[in-house]
Amino acid sequence: MIQIHGVLDLIFWVLAIGVFALSAWALVHALRTPAQAFAVTGKQSKKLWLVILGLAALFGFAAAVQYLNVLSIFTIASVIASAIYLADVRPAVREVGKGGNQGPYGPW
């Protein structure tokens, strides 16, 4: 008989690594984005996003090393915070600083 707990533990561990990767990706993008881009787009400040995403990465790492449960409220909140940043803030701040002459394959 297959050990169900072993398979479920593996699935939750892979999900925890995914949570950490998502939050780390969002944090790295926020670190590389200039602070003026956040102000121009009307989003929250860069400092606030760095704090939020830093905590999200911390909780994601804690879940990946199995210090926190993957279904912990902190882990779920880190997924939500990272997803909000990547879906709403990242596209808005990426558009800042691009030139006006945009062709179908980039600036020209």
C-alpha positions in Angstrom: 0.0 0.0 0.0 1.3 3.5 -0.9 2.0 5.7 2.0 -0.4 8.6 1.6 1.3 10.8 4.2 4.6 10.6 2.4 3.0 11.7 -0.9 1.1 14.5 0.7 4.1 15.7 2.6 6.0 15.8 -0.7 3.2 17.8 -2.4 3.0 20.3 0.4 6.8 20.7 0.4 6.8 21.4 -3.3 4.0 23.9 -2.7 6.0 25.6 0.0 9.0 25.9 -2.3 6.7 27.5 -4.9 5.5 30.0 -2.3 9.0 30.9 -1.5 10.0 31.2 -5.1 6.9 33.4 -5.8 7.6 35.8 -2.9 11.4 35.9 -3.7 10.7 36.8 -7.3 8.3 39.6 -6.2 10.9 40.9 -3.7 13.8 40.9 -6.2 11.6 42.8 -8.7 10.7 45.3 -6.1 14.3 45.8 -5.1 15.3 46.4 -8.7 12.5 48.9 -9.4 13.2 52.6 -8.8 11.3 54.3 -6.0 10.0 56.9 -8.4 8.1 54.3 -10.4 5.9 53.5 -7.4 5.1 57.2 -6.8 4.4 57.9 -10.5 1.9 55.0 -10.8 0.1 55.9 -7.6 0.9 52.6 -5.9 2.1 52.2 -2.3 5.6 53.3 -1.6 8.6 51.1 -2.4 9.5 50.9 1.3 6.1 49.5 2.2 6.2 46.9 -0.6 9.8 45.9 0.4 8.5 45.3 4.0 5.5 43.4 2.8 7.4 41.3 0.3 10.3 40.7 2.7 7.9 39.3 5.3 6.3 37.2 2.6 9.7 35.8 1.6 10.5 35.1 5.2 7.3 33.2 5.8 7.7 31.4 2.5 11.2 30.3 3.5 9.9 29.2 6.9 7.3 27.0 5.1 9.9 25.6 2.7 12.1 24.5 5.6 9.0 23.1 7.3 9.2 25.5 10.2 5.7 26.7 9.4 2.8 24.7 8.0 2.1 25.4 4.3 -1.6 26.0 5.2 -0.6 28.5 7.9 -2.3 31.9 7.7 1.1 33.6 7.3 2.0 31.4 4.3 -1.4 32.1 2.7 -1.0 35.8 3.3 2.4 35.7 1.7 1.0 34.1 -1.4 -1.7 36.8 -1.5 0.7 39.7 -1.0 3.1 38.4 -3.7 0.3 37.7 -6.1 -1.1 41.2 -5.6 2.3 42.7 -6.3 3.0 40.6 -9.4 -0.5 41.0 -10.9 -1.2 44.7 -10.1 1.9 46.6 -9.1 4.6 45.0 -11.4 2.8 45.7 -14.7 2.2 49.3 -13.7 5.7 50.1 -12.6 7.2 48.3 -15.6 5.6 50.8 -17.9 7.3 53.8 -16.2 10.4 54.9 -18.1 9.6 53.3 -21.4 10.0 55.5 -24.4 7.1 56.9 -26.4 8.1 55.2 -29.7 7.0 51.7 -29.1 6.7 49.3 -32.0 5.4 45.8 -31.9 8.8 44.4 -31.0 9.9 47.1 -28.6 11.3 50.7 -28.9 12.5 52.0 -32.2 
